[in-house]
């Protein structure tokens, strides 16, 4: 939430200083999972559906999550809504 | 056919939509100038619901002073036609 009043500056990958796109194996797995779900058209391929789900995460949860935690939560929500997972 | 030609002054719509949108909150209600017509893409707000709604997408330049009341830089946003209205 960098850039919003009280949340400090906007952080970028450059700020991490390690040049890594993923900071743990599970993050790469979440990325791959979402891309496979998109490839198989289980969720929208243009990312709009995932973004919409991310924006529907309850605000207190959203603010406490890292980037890929939000991806995972959004993917769980969408799969539950489509009847492919029990309610997350 | 795109509704707005480069150089046209446009106002970003002020309405707060219920779901996902690619119109940033900080630009809503503000006036900018069309820089170029980029392409035709489906409106993300509709894509979320599985509806394909192709529209012209424009690069629109907003001055920082217009958006935030100060600053000498400009912000370029890529905005769908539905997000814009002509300034009379």
N, CA and C atoms of all chains as a GROMACS GRO file, in nm:
protein
  528
    1UNK      N    1   0.083  -0.120   0.000
    1UNK     CA    2   0.000   0.000   0.000
    1UNK      C    3   0.087   0.125   0.000
    2UNK      N    4   0.215   0.109  -0.035
    2UNK     CA    5   0.304   0.224  -0.041
    2UNK      C    6   0.245   0.333  -0.129
    3UNK      N    7   0.272   0.457  -0.092
    3UNK     CA    8   0.218   0.568  -0.169
    3UNK      C    9   0.094   0.627  -0.106
    4UNK      N   10   0.024   0.547  -0.023
    4UNK     CA   11  -0.092   0.599   0.050
    4UNK      C   12  -0.041   0.667   0.177
    5UNK      N   13  -0.111   0.770   0.220
    5UNK     CA   14  -0.071   0.840   0.340
    5UNK      C   15  -0.055   0.744   0.458
    6UNK      N   16   0.062   0.746   0.522
    6UNK     CA   17   0.085   0.661   0.638
    6UNK      C   18   0.143   0.525   0.607
    7UNK      N   19   0.154   0.490   0.477
    7UNK     CA   20   0.204   0.357   0.439
    7UNK      C   21   0.344   0.362   0.379
    8UNK      N   22   0.409   0.478   0.386
    8UNK     CA   23   0.545   0.488   0.333
    8UNK      C   24   0.547   0.495   0.181
    9UNK      N   25   0.669   0.488   0.124
    9UNK     CA   26   0.681   0.503  -0.022
    9UNK      C   27   0.636   0.377  -0.098
   10UNK      N   28   0.618   0.393  -0.228
   10UNK     CA   29   0.589   0.278  -0.315
   10UNK      C   30   0.718   0.195  -0.325
   11UNK      N   31   0.710   0.067  -0.287
   11UNK     CA   32   0.827  -0.020  -0.297
   11UNK      C   33   0.829  -0.088  -0.434
   12UNK      N   34   0.945  -0.103  -0.492
   12UNK     CA   35   0.959  -0.174  -0.619
   12UNK      C   36   1.056  -0.289  -0.599
   13UNK      N   37   1.070  -0.374  -0.702
   13UNK     CA   38   1.165  -0.485  -0.693
   13UNK      C   39   1.307  -0.434  -0.667
   14UNK      N   40   1.336  -0.313  -0.719
   14UNK     CA   41   1.470  -0.258  -0.699
   14UNK      C   42   1.500  -0.237  -0.551
   15UNK      N   43   1.394  -0.211  -0.471
   15UNK     CA   44   1.414  -0.185  -0.329
   15UNK      C   45   1.456  -0.311  -0.254
   16UNK      N   46   1.422  -0.429  -0.311
   16UNK     CA   47   1.460  -0.556  -0.245
   16UNK      C   48   1.610  -0.578  -0.254
   17UNK      N   49   1.667  -0.530  -0.366
   17UNK     CA   50   1.812  -0.535  -0.381
   17UNK      C   51   1.864  -0.676  -0.404
   18UNK      N   52   1.776  -0.774  -0.431
   18UNK     CA   53   1.828  -0.910  -0.453
   18UNK      C   54   1.797  -0.960  -0.595
   19UNK      N   55   1.722  -0.882  -0.673
   19UNK     CA   56   1.696  -0.919  -0.812
   19UNK      C   57   1.608  -1.042  -0.830
   20UNK      N   58   1.545  -1.090  -0.724
   20UNK     CA   59   1.463  -1.212  -0.733
   20UNK      C   60   1.316  -1.176  -0.754
   21UNK      N   61   1.251  -1.248  -0.848
   21UNK     CA   62   1.108  -1.228  -0.867
   21UNK      C   63   1.029  -1.298  -0.756
   22UNK      N   64   1.080  -1.412  -0.711
   22UNK     CA   65   1.013  -1.489  -0.605
   22UNK      C   66   1.105  -1.494  -0.484
   23UNK      N   67   1.044  -1.485  -0.366
   23UNK     CA   68   1.124  -1.483  -0.244
   23UNK      C   69   1.108  -1.610  -0.163
   24UNK      N   70   1.029  -1.705  -0.215
   24UNK     CA   71   1.017  -1.837  -0.154
   24UNK      C   72   0.960  -1.930  -0.261
   25UNK      N   73   0.984  -2.060  -0.248
   25UNK     CA   74   0.936  -2.155  -0.349
   25UNK      C   75   0.784  -2.149  -0.364
   26UNK      N   76   0.714  -2.130  -0.251
   26UNK     CA   77   0.568  -2.132  -0.260
   26UNK      C   78   0.516  -2.017  -0.346
   27UNK      N   79   0.589  -1.906  -0.352
   27UNK     CA   80   0.544  -1.794  -0.434
   27UNK      C   81   0.546  -1.833  -0.582
   28UNK      N   82   0.652  -1.902  -0.625
   28UNK     CA   83   0.661  -1.948  -0.764
   28UNK      C   84   0.550  -2.049  -0.793
   29UNK      N   85   0.517  -2.133  -0.694
   29UNK     CA   86   0.409  -2.231  -0.714
   29UNK      C   87   0.273  -2.162  -0.730
   30UNK      N   88   0.249  -2.057  -0.651
   30UNK     CA   89   0.123  -1.982  -0.663
   30UNK      C   90   0.115  -1.917  -0.800
   31UNK      N   91   0.225  -1.858  -0.843
   31UNK     CA   92   0.228  -1.795  -0.977
   31UNK      C   93   0.195  -1.900  -1.083
   32UNK      N   94   0.262  -2.015  -1.075
   32UNK     CA   95   0.241  -2.121  -1.175
   32UNK      C   96   0.098  -2.172  -1.171
   33UNK      N   97   0.044  -2.188  -1.050
   33UNK     CA   98  -0.094  -2.237  -1.034
   33UNK      C   99  -0.192  -2.143  -1.105
   34UNK      N  100  -0.176  -2.013  -1.082
   34UNK     CA  101  -0.267  -1.916  -1.143
   34UNK      C  102  -0.252  -1.918  -1.295
   35UNK      N  103  -0.128  -1.926  -1.344
   35UNK     CA  104  -0.108  -1.926  -1.489
   35UNK      C  105  -0.168  -2.051  -1.553
   36UNK      N  106  -0.161  -2.164  -1.484
   36UNK     CA  107  -0.221  -2.287  -1.538
   36UNK      C  108  -0.373  -2.275  -1.538
   37UNK      N  109  -0.429  -2.219  -1.430
   37UNK     CA  110  -0.575  -2.200  -1.426
   37UNK      C  111  -0.620  -2.107  -1.538
   38UNK      N  112  -0.539  -2.005  -1.569
   38UNK     CA  113  -0.572  -1.913  -1.679
   38UNK      C  114  -0.560  -1.986  -1.813
   39UNK      N  115  -0.451  -2.061  -1.829
   39UNK     CA  116  -0.426  -2.133  -1.955
   39UNK      C  117  -0.541  -2.227  -1.987
   40UNK      N  118  -0.597  -2.289  -1.883
   40UNK     CA  119  -0.708  -2.383  -1.903
   40UNK      C  120  -0.843  -2.312  -1.894
   41UNK      N  121  -0.840  -2.178  -1.891
   41UNK     CA  122  -0.961  -2.097  -1.894
   41UNK      C  123  -1.055  -2.125  -1.776
   42UNK      N  124  -0.997  -2.171  -1.666
   42UNK     CA  125  -1.076  -2.185  -1.544
   42UNK      C  126  -1.100  -2.044  -1.488
   43UNK      N  127  -0.998  -1.960  -1.498
   43UNK     CA  128  -1.018  -1.818  -1.467
   43UNK      C  129  -0.973  -1.735  -1.587
   44UNK      N  130  -1.024  -1.614  -1.594
   44UNK     CA  131  -1.003  -1.525  -1.707
   44UNK      C  132  -0.854  -1.503  -1.737
   45UNK      N  133  -0.820  -1.511  -1.866
   45UNK     CA  134  -0.679  -1.504  -1.904
   45UNK      C  135  -0.621  -1.364  -1.901
   46UNK      N  136  -0.708  -1.262  -1.892
   46UNK     CA  137  -0.658  -1.124  -1.897
   46UNK      C  138  -0.625  -1.066  -1.759
   47UNK      N  139  -0.628  -1.146  -1.654
   47UNK     CA  140  -0.595  -1.101  -1.518
   47UNK      C  141  -0.703  -1.014  -1.454
   48UNK      N  142  -0.803  -0.971  -1.532
   48UNK     CA  143  -0.905  -0.884  -1.472
   48UNK      C  144  -0.982  -0.956  -1.362
   49UNK      N  145  -1.012  -1.085  -1.386
   49UNK     CA  146  -1.090  -1.160  -1.287
   49UNK      C  147  -1.008  -1.178  -1.159
   50UNK      N  148  -0.879  -1.206  -1.173
   50UNK     CA  149  -0.794  -1.222  -1.055
   50UNK      C  150  -0.784  -1.088  -0.980
   51UNK      N  151  -0.766  -0.977  -1.055
   51UNK     CA  152  -0.756  -0.846  -0.991
   51UNK      C  153  -0.885  -0.813  -0.916
   52UNK      N  154  -0.998  -0.845  -0.978
   52UNK     CA  155  -1.127  -0.818  -0.913
   52UNK      C  156  -1.137  -0.896  -0.782
   53UNK      N  157  -1.094  -1.024  -0.786
   53UNK     CA  158  -1.100  -1.106  -0.664
   53UNK      C  159  -1.005  -1.050  -0.558
   54UNK      N  160  -0.885  -1.008  -0.598
   54UNK     CA  161  -0.789  -0.950  -0.502
   54UNK      C  162  -0.851  -0.828  -0.434
   55UNK      N  163  -0.925  -0.748  -0.513
   55UNK     CA  164  -0.986  -0.628  -0.456
   55UNK      C  165  -1.105  -0.660  -0.366
   56UNK      N  166  -1.155  -0.785  -0.373
   56UNK     CA  167  -1.267  -0.825  -0.286
   56UNK      C  168  -1.220  -0.890  -0.156
   57UNK      N  169  -1.089  -0.908  -0.139
   57UNK     CA  170  -1.039  -0.961  -0.011
   57UNK      C  171  -1.073  -0.858   0.098
   58UNK      N  172  -1.127  -0.903   0.212
   58UNK     CA  173  -1.161  -0.807   0.318
   58UNK      C  174  -1.040  -0.720   0.351
   59UNK      N  175  -1.061  -0.586   0.364
   59UNK     CA  176  -0.950  -0.492   0.377
   59UNK      C  177  -0.848  -0.526   0.486
   60UNK      N  178  -0.893  -0.570   0.603
   60UNK     CA  179  -0.798  -0.598   0.711
   60UNK      C  180  -0.706  -0.714   0.673
   61UNK      N  181  -0.763  -0.817   0.605
   61UNK     CA  182  -0.681  -0.928   0.556
   61UNK      C  183  -0.586  -0.882   0.448
   62UNK      N  184  -0.641  -0.805   0.354
   62UNK     CA  185  -0.563  -0.758   0.239
   62UNK      C  186  -0.438  -0.683   0.285
   63UNK      N  187  -0.457  -0.592   0.380
   63UNK     CA  188  -0.345  -0.508   0.424
   63UNK      C  189  -0.236  -0.588   0.493
   64UNK      N  190  -0.273  -0.704   0.551
   64UNK     CA  191  -0.175  -0.783   0.625
   64UNK      C  192  -0.104  -0.884   0.534
   65UNK      N  193  -0.143  -0.892   0.406
   65UNK     CA  194  -0.090  -0.996   0.317
   65UNK      C  195   0.024  -0.945   0.229
   66UNK      N  196   0.111  -1.039   0.192
   66UNK     CA  197   0.213  -1.009   0.092
   66UNK      C  198   0.150  -1.026  -0.048
   67UNK      N  199   0.226  -0.985  -0.150
   67UNK     CA  200   0.176  -0.987  -0.288
   67UNK      C  201   0.121  -1.124  -0.328
   68UNK      N  202   0.200  -1.230  -0.310
   68UNK     CA  203   0.154  -1.361  -0.356
   68UNK      C  204   0.056  -1.427  -0.259
   69UNK      N  205   0.053  -1.383  -0.135
   69UNK     CA  206  -0.056  -1.429  -0.046
   69UNK      C  207  -0.190  -1.380  -0.100
   70UNK      N  208  -0.191  -1.259  -0.155
   70UNK     CA  209  -0.314  -1.206  -0.216
   70UNK      C  210  -0.352  -1.286  -0.340
   71UNK      N  211  -0.254  -1.322  -0.422
   71UNK     CA  212  -0.283  -1.406  -0.539
   71UNK      C  213  -0.347  -1.538  -0.496
   72UNK      N  214  -0.288  -1.601  -0.392
   72UNK     CA  215  -0.338  -1.731  -0.347
   72UNK      C  216  -0.480  -1.717  -0.292
   73UNK      N  217  -0.501  -1.616  -0.210
   73UNK     CA  218  -0.635  -1.594  -0.151
   73UNK      C  219  -0.738  -1.570  -0.260
   74UNK      N  220  -0.702  -1.490  -0.360
   74UNK     CA  221  -0.793  -1.460  -0.470
   74UNK      C  222  -0.823  -1.586  -0.551
   75UNK      N  223  -0.720  -1.668  -0.577
   75UNK     CA  224  -0.741  -1.792  -0.653
   75UNK      C  225  -0.834  -1.885  -0.575
   76UNK      N  226  -0.815  -1.894  -0.442
   76UNK     CA  227  -0.902  -1.977  -0.360
   76UNK      C  228  -1.046  -1.927  -0.365
   77UNK      N  229  -1.063  -1.795  -0.358
   77UNK     CA  230  -1.198  -1.738  -0.364
   77UNK      C  231  -1.266  -1.774  -0.496
   78UNK      N  232  -1.192  -1.757  -0.608
   78UNK     CA  233  -1.251  -1.782  -0.740
   78UNK      C  234  -1.285  -1.930  -0.757
   79UNK      N  235  -1.198  -2.019  -0.709
   79UNK     CA  236  -1.224  -2.162  -0.723
   79UNK      C  237  -1.344  -2.203  -0.637
   80UNK      N  238  -1.358  -2.140  -0.520
   80UNK     CA  239  -1.474  -2.168  -0.435
   80UNK      C  240  -1.601  -2.119  -0.503
   81UNK      N  241  -1.594  -1.998  -0.562
   81UNK     CA  242  -1.712  -1.940  -0.627
   81UNK      C  243  -1.756  -2.024  -0.748
   82UNK      N  244  -1.658  -2.090  -0.811
   82UNK     CA  245  -1.690  -2.172  -0.928
   82UNK      C  246  -1.725  -2.316  -0.889
   83UNK      N  247  -1.728  -2.342  -0.758
   83UNK     CA  248  -1.767  -2.473  -0.711
   83UNK      C  249  -1.658  -2.578  -0.722
   84UNK      N  250  -1.533  -2.535  -0.741
   84UNK     CA  251  -1.422  -2.629  -0.759
   84UNK      C  252  -1.346  -2.657  -0.630
   85UNK      N  253  -1.374  -2.575  -0.528
   85UNK     CA  254  -1.311  -2.592  -0.396
   85UNK      C  255  -1.420  -2.568  -0.293
   86UNK      N  256  -1.409  -2.633  -0.175
   86UNK     CA  257  -1.498  -2.594  -0.065
   86UNK      C  258  -1.470  -2.447  -0.030
   87UNK      N  259  -1.564  -2.378   0.035
   87UNK     CA  260  -1.544  -2.237   0.069
   87UNK      C  261  -1.414  -2.217   0.146
   88UNK      N  262  -1.334  -2.123   0.099
   88UNK     CA  263  -1.204  -2.099   0.162
   88UNK      C  264  -1.223  -2.018   0.290
   89UNK      N  265  -1.498   0.315  -3.442
   89UNK     CA  266  -1.417   0.438  -3.455
   89UNK      C  267  -1.396   0.502  -3.318
   90UNK      N  268  -1.274   0.541  -3.287
   90UNK     CA  269  -1.251   0.610  -3.160
   90UNK      C  270  -1.328   0.742  -3.155
   91UNK      N  271  -1.385   0.770  -3.039
   91UNK     CA  272  -1.467   0.890  -3.023
   91UNK      C  273  -1.381   1.015  -3.005
   92UNK      N  274  -1.261   0.999  -2.946
   92UNK     CA  275  -1.177   1.115  -2.914
   92UNK      C  276  -1.048   1.112  -2.996
   93UNK      N  277  -1.017   1.226  -3.059
   93UNK     CA  278  -0.892   1.238  -3.135
   93UNK      C  279  -0.782   1.292  -3.044
   94UNK      N  280  -0.655   1.265  -3.078
   94UNK     CA  281  -0.545   1.324  -3.000
   94UNK      C  282  -0.564   1.475  -2.988
   95UNK      N  283  -0.535   1.529  -2.870
   95UNK     CA  284  -0.551   1.672  -2.846
   95UNK      C  285  -0.684   1.709  -2.781
   96UNK      N  286  -0.780   1.612  -2.781
   96UNK     CA  287  -0.912   1.639  -2.722
   96UNK      C  288  -0.901   1.644  -2.570
   97UNK      N  289  -0.965   1.745  -2.509
   97UNK     CA  290  -0.972   1.751  -2.362
   97UNK      C  291  -1.086   1.662  -2.314
   98UNK      N  292  -1.056   1.575  -2.220
   98UNK     CA  293  -1.155   1.479  -2.170
   98UNK      C  294  -1.156   1.483  -2.017
   99UNK      N  295  -1.270   1.447  -1.961
   99UNK     CA  296  -1.280   1.436  -1.815
   99UNK      C  297  -1.299   1.289  -1.778
  100UNK      N  298  -1.219   1.242  -1.681
  100UNK     CA  299  -1.237   1.105  -1.631
  100UNK      C  300  -1.366   1.100  -1.548
  101UNK      N  301  -1.444   0.997  -1.569
  101UNK     CA  302  -1.572   0.987  -1.498
  101UNK      C  303  -1.549   0.983  -1.348
  102UNK      N  304  -1.641   1.044  -1.274
  102UNK     CA  305  -1.624   1.058  -1.129
  102UNK      C  306  -1.688   0.942  -1.052
  103UNK      N  307  -1.772   0.862  -1.119
  103UNK     CA  308  -1.847   0.757  -1.048
  103UNK      C  309  -1.753   0.651  -0.991
  104UNK      N  310  -1.788   0.598  -0.874
  104UNK     CA  311  -1.712   0.492  -0.808
  104UNK      C  312  -1.780   0.359  -0.840
  105UNK      N  313  -1.721   0.278  -0.928
  105UNK     CA  314  -1.790   0.154  -0.967
  105UNK      C  315  -1.787   0.049  -0.855
  106UNK      N  316  -1.881  -0.046  -0.860
  106UNK     CA  317  -1.890  -0.149  -0.756
  106UNK      C  318  -1.773  -0.246  -0.760
  107UNK      N  319  -1.729  -0.280  -0.881
  107UNK     CA  320  -1.628  -0.384  -0.894
  107UNK      C  321  -1.497  -0.332  -0.949
  108UNK      N  322  -1.422  -0.423  -1.010
  108UNK     CA  323  -1.290  -0.389  -1.061
  108UNK      C  324  -1.297  -0.287  -1.173
  109UNK      N  325  -1.203  -0.193  -1.173
  109UNK     CA  326  -1.190  -0.096  -1.281
  109UNK      C  327  -1.044  -0.061  -1.295
  110UNK      N  328  -1.007  -0.010  -1.412
  110UNK     CA  329  -0.868   0.031  -1.433
  110UNK      C  330  -0.857   0.184  -1.435
  111UNK      N  331  -0.962   0.252  -1.390
  111UNK     CA  332  -0.957   0.398  -1.378
  111UNK      C  333  -0.915   0.432  -1.235
  112UNK      N  334  -0.792   0.484  -1.216
  112UNK     CA  335  -0.746   0.511  -1.079
  112UNK      C  336  -0.833   0.615  -1.009
  113UNK      N  337  -0.851   0.594  -0.880
  113UNK     CA  338  -0.937   0.684  -0.801
  113UNK      C  339  -0.887   0.829  -0.809
  114UNK      N  340  -0.753   0.846  -0.809
  114UNK     CA  341  -0.699   0.982  -0.803
  114UNK      C  342  -0.725   1.062  -0.931
  115UNK      N  343  -0.765   0.992  -1.039
  115UNK     CA  344  -0.789   1.064  -1.165
  115UNK      C  345  -0.937   1.098  -1.184
  116UNK      N  346  -1.024   1.040  -1.102
  116UNK     CA  347  -1.168   1.054  -1.126
  116UNK      C  348  -1.213   1.198  -1.113
  117UNK      N  349  -1.287   1.243  -1.214
  117UNK     CA  350  -1.340   1.378  -1.216
  117UNK      C  351  -1.242   1.481  -1.270
  118UNK      N  352  -1.120   1.438  -1.299
  118UNK     CA  353  -1.018   1.533  -1.345
  118UNK      C  354  -1.009   1.538  -1.498
  119UNK      N  355  -0.958   1.652  -1.546
  119UNK     CA  356  -0.950   1.677  -1.690
  119UNK      C  357  -0.808   1.651  -1.740
  120UNK      N  358  -0.800   1.579  -1.852
  120UNK     CA  359  -0.671   1.552  -1.917
  120UNK      C  360  -0.684   1.572  -2.066
  121UNK      N  361  -0.574   1.541  -2.137
  121UNK     CA  362  -0.574   1.558  -2.282
  121UNK      C  363  -0.533   1.426  -2.348
  122UNK      N  364  -0.609   1.386  -2.450
  122UNK     CA  365  -0.578   1.262  -2.521
  122UNK      C  366  -0.445   1.278  -2.595
  123UNK      N  367  -0.352   1.185  -2.568
  123UNK     CA  368  -0.221   1.188  -2.635
  123UNK      C  369  -0.227   1.103  -2.761
  124UNK      N  370  -0.280   0.983  -2.748
  124UNK     CA  371  -0.293   0.896  -2.865
  124UNK      C  372  -0.399   0.789  -2.841
  125UNK      N  373  -0.449   0.735  -2.952
  125UNK     CA  374  -0.537   0.620  -2.947
  125UNK      C  375  -0.448   0.498  -2.954
  126UNK      N  376  -0.450   0.414  -2.849
  126UNK     CA  377  -0.354   0.304  -2.839
  126UNK      C  378  -0.396   0.181  -2.918
  127UNK      N  379  -0.518   0.135  -2.894
  127UNK     CA  380  -0.562   0.007  -2.949
  127UNK      C  381  -0.707  -0.013  -2.908
  128UNK      N  382  -0.761  -0.127  -2.943
  128UNK     CA  383  -0.895  -0.164  -2.898
  128UNK      C  384  -0.882  -0.288  -2.811
  129UNK      N  385  -0.928  -0.275  -2.685
  129UNK     CA  386  -0.924  -0.387  -2.591
  129UNK      C  387  -1.058  -0.397  -2.519
  130UNK      N  388  -1.085  -0.515  -2.466
  130UNK     CA  389  -1.210  -0.534  -2.391
  130UNK      C  390  -1.204  -0.458  -2.258
  131UNK      N  391  -1.314  -0.393  -2.224
  131UNK     CA  392  -1.325  -0.318  -2.098
  131UNK      C  393  -1.307  -0.413  -1.980
  132UNK      N  394  -1.206  -0.392  -1.895
  132UNK     CA  395  -1.181  -0.485  -1.784
  132UNK      C  396  -1.301  -0.501  -1.691
  133UNK      N  397  -1.374  -0.391  -1.670
  133UNK     CA  398  -1.490  -0.395  -1.581
  133UNK      C  399  -1.593  -0.498  -1.628
  134UNK      N  400  -1.598  -0.519  -1.762
  134UNK     CA  401  -1.690  -0.618  -1.820
  134UNK      C  402  -1.626  -0.756  -1.828
  135UNK      N  403  -1.496  -0.758  -1.861
  135UNK     CA  404  -1.424  -0.885  -1.875
  135UNK      C  405  -1.434  -0.968  -1.747
  136UNK      N  406  -1.432  -0.898  -1.633
  136UNK     CA  407  -1.444  -0.965  -1.503
  136UNK      C  408  -1.566  -1.056  -1.500
  137UNK      N  409  -1.674  -1.012  -1.565
  137UNK     CA  410  -1.800  -1.088  -1.562
  137UNK      C  411  -1.814  -1.179  -1.683
  138UNK      N  412  -1.703  -1.205  -1.753
  138UNK     CA  413  -1.705  -1.296  -1.866
  138UNK      C  414  -1.762  -1.234  -1.993
  139UNK      N  415  -1.777  -1.100  -1.993
  139UNK     CA  416  -1.832  -1.030  -2.108
  139UNK      C  417  -1.718  -0.961  -2.184
  140UNK      N  418  -1.709  -0.983  -2.314
  140UNK     CA  419  -1.609  -0.914  -2.395
  140UNK      C  420  -1.672  -0.789  -2.453
  141UNK      N  421  -1.614  -0.674  -2.419
  141UNK     CA  422  -1.668  -0.545  -2.463
  141UNK      C  423  -1.555  -0.460  -2.519
  142UNK      N  424  -1.520  -0.481  -2.648
  142UNK     CA  425  -1.405  -0.410  -2.705
  142UNK      C  426  -1.432  -0.260  -2.715
  143UNK      N  427  -1.332  -0.181  -2.677
  143UNK     CA  428  -1.343  -0.035  -2.680
  143UNK      C  429  -1.206   0.024  -2.713
  144UNK      N  430  -1.205   0.146  -2.771
  144UNK     CA  431  -1.077   0.214  -2.788
  144UNK      C  432  -1.015   0.245  -2.651
  145UNK      N  433  -0.883   0.232  -2.645
  145UNK     CA  434  -0.808   0.269  -2.524
  145UNK      C  435  -0.716   0.384  -2.562
  146UNK      N  436  -0.715   0.487  -2.478
  146UNK     CA  437  -0.639   0.609  -2.506
  146UNK      C  438  -0.531   0.630  -2.400
  147UNK      N  439  -0.419   0.687  -2.444
  147UNK     CA  440  -0.325   0.742  -2.346
  147UNK      C  441  -0.368   0.885  -2.320
  148UNK      N  442  -0.393   0.918  -2.192
  148UNK     CA  443  -0.440   1.051  -2.154
  148UNK      C  444  -0.339   1.113  -2.058
  149UNK      N  445  -0.303   1.239  -2.086
  149UNK     CA  446  -0.207   1.310  -2.002
  149UNK      C  447  -0.280   1.400  -1.902
  150UNK      N  448  -0.247   1.385  -1.775
  150UNK     CA  449  -0.301   1.470  -1.669
  150UNK      C  450  -0.184   1.544  -1.605
  151UNK      N  451  -0.200   1.674  -1.580
  151UNK     CA  452  -0.093   1.746  -1.509
  151UNK      C  453  -0.105   1.716  -1.360
  152UNK      N  454   0.010   1.710  -1.294
  152UNK     CA  455   0.011   1.686  -1.149
  152UNK      C  456  -0.069   1.793  -1.077
  153UNK      N  457  -0.061   1.917  -1.127
  153UNK     CA  458  -0.135   2.027  -1.063
  153UNK      C  459  -0.285   2.001  -1.071
  154UNK      N  460  -0.330   1.942  -1.184
  154UNK     CA  461  -0.472   1.910  -1.198
  154UNK      C  462  -0.513   1.799  -1.100
  155UNK      N  463  -0.426   1.699  -1.085
  155UNK     CA  464  -0.461   1.584  -1.001
  155UNK      C  465  -0.444   1.613  -0.852
  156UNK      N  466  -0.338   1.684  -0.817
  156UNK     CA  467  -0.303   1.697  -0.674
  156UNK      C  468  -0.288   1.842  -0.626
  157UNK      N  469  -0.308   1.936  -0.718
  157UNK     CA  470  -0.303   2.075  -0.678
  157UNK      C  471  -0.165   2.137  -0.679
  158UNK      N  472  -0.061   2.052  -0.705
  158UNK     CA  473   0.075   2.108  -0.713
  158UNK      C  474   0.161   2.012  -0.794
  159UNK      N  475   0.283   2.054  -0.825
  159UNK     CA  476   0.375   1.969  -0.902
  159UNK      C  477   0.381   2.013  -1.047
  160UNK      N  478   0.498   1.992  -1.110
  160UNK     CA  479   0.516   2.037  -1.248
  160UNK      C  480   0.523   1.921  -1.346
  161UNK      N  481   0.509   1.795  -1.298
  161UNK     CA  482   0.517   1.681  -1.387
  161UNK      C  483   0.378   1.645  -1.440
  162UNK      N  484   0.374   1.544  -1.526
  162UNK     CA  485   0.248   1.496  -1.580
  162UNK      C  486   0.238   1.346  -1.557
  163UNK      N  487   0.116   1.294  -1.555
  163UNK     CA  488   0.090   1.152  -1.538
  163UNK      C  489   0.018   1.104  -1.664
  164UNK      N  490   0.069   0.995  -1.725
  164UNK     CA  491   0.006   0.938  -1.844
  164UNK      C  492  -0.069   0.812  -1.802
  165UNK      N  493  -0.197   0.806  -1.833
  165UNK     CA  494  -0.279   0.690  -1.799
  165UNK      C  495  -0.339   0.631  -1.926
  166UNK      N  496  -0.344   0.497  -1.934
  166UNK     CA  497  -0.411   0.430  -2.045
  166UNK      C  498  -0.554   0.400  -2.001
  167UNK      N  499  -0.650   0.465  -2.066
  167UNK     CA  500  -0.789   0.461  -2.019
  167UNK      C  501  -0.885   0.418  -2.129
  168UNK      N  502  -0.980   0.334  -2.092
  168UNK     CA  503  -1.083   0.288  -2.185
  168UNK      C  504  -1.184   0.400  -2.211
  169UNK      N  505  -1.246   0.394  -2.330
  169UNK     CA  506  -1.336   0.502  -2.371
  169UNK      C  507  -1.450   0.524  -2.271
  170UNK      N  508  -1.502   0.416  -2.211
  170UNK     CA  509  -1.611   0.429  -2.114
  170UNK      C  510  -1.572   0.514  -1.993
  171UNK      N  511  -1.443   0.528  -1.967
  171UNK     CA  512  -1.398   0.603  -1.850
  171UNK      C  513  -1.397   0.753  -1.875
  172UNK      N  514  -1.422   0.795  -2.002
  172UNK     CA  515  -1.398   0.934  -2.040
  172UNK      C  516  -1.525   1.000  -2.091
  173UNK      N  517  -1.535   1.131  -2.068
  173UNK     CA  518  -1.640   1.209  -2.130
  173UNK      C  519  -1.579   1.338  -2.183
  174UNK      N  520  -1.644   1.392  -2.289
  174UNK     CA  521  -1.590   1.511  -2.352
  174UNK      C  522  -1.609   1.632  -2.261
  175UNK      N  523  -1.512   1.721  -2.260
  175UNK     CA  524  -1.524   1.846  -2.185
  175UNK      C  525  -1.586   1.949  -2.277
  176UNK      N  526  -1.700   2.005  -2.238
  176UNK     CA  527  -1.769   2.100  -2.327
  176UNK      C  528  -1.711   2.239  -2.309
   0.00000   0.00000   0.00000
